[in-house]
C-alpha cells in the first residue's frame, strides 16, 4: 500500500463517516449506539466522532493532493496533512461545543411532567372519544391526544390531571377571578 493510498483511504473513510452521520441523522436511522469516552480539554469535548471525521477528511485530502499533484517530499506533506487535520478538527469541535451544544443540558424527569400543565382544547373532547389539546412545555408548543369525563369544546382551558400512553386526561380549568 502506497502513501497516496493511505491518504486517499483516510479521506474516503472520513467522508463516509461524515455522510453516514448526516444521512443517518436525517432519516432517523438507528443502528445501535457507539459510546466513546471523551477527552476533556479546557474548552470541553475536543475529541469526538464529529471532529475525528473532520480530521480524517482534511488529513487525507491535503496529504493526497500535496503528494499526488505536486510531488512534494514526505517531510513536507506529512506535517502539512497533520496540521490541516488538526485545524479542521479544532474548528469542528469549537463549532460543536460553542454553537450546537451551547444550551445543552440533561433532561430531568420534572421537565416532562404532564400533571398540572395548562392546555387549550383544539379538537372537541367527548366522553368515550379522543380529542386534542395544545400546550407549551419547556418553551415548545405541543399537541396531545386527550380524554375527559365531560364534553369540552374547542378553546376551553383545561388542566392535565393524568397522562399515560400518550393520552392526557383533562378537566376544565376554572381560574378564580377577583
Buried (B, 14 or more C-beta within 10 A) or exposed (E): EEBEEBBBBBBBBBBEBBEEBEEEEEEEEEEEEEEEEEEEEEEEBBBBEBBBBBBBBBBBBBBBBBBBEEEBEEEEBBEBBBEBBBBBBBEBBBBBBEEEEEEEEEEEEEEEEBEEBBBBBBBBBBEEEEBBBBBEBEEEEEEBBBBBEEEBEEEBBBBBBEBEEEEBBBBEEEEEEE
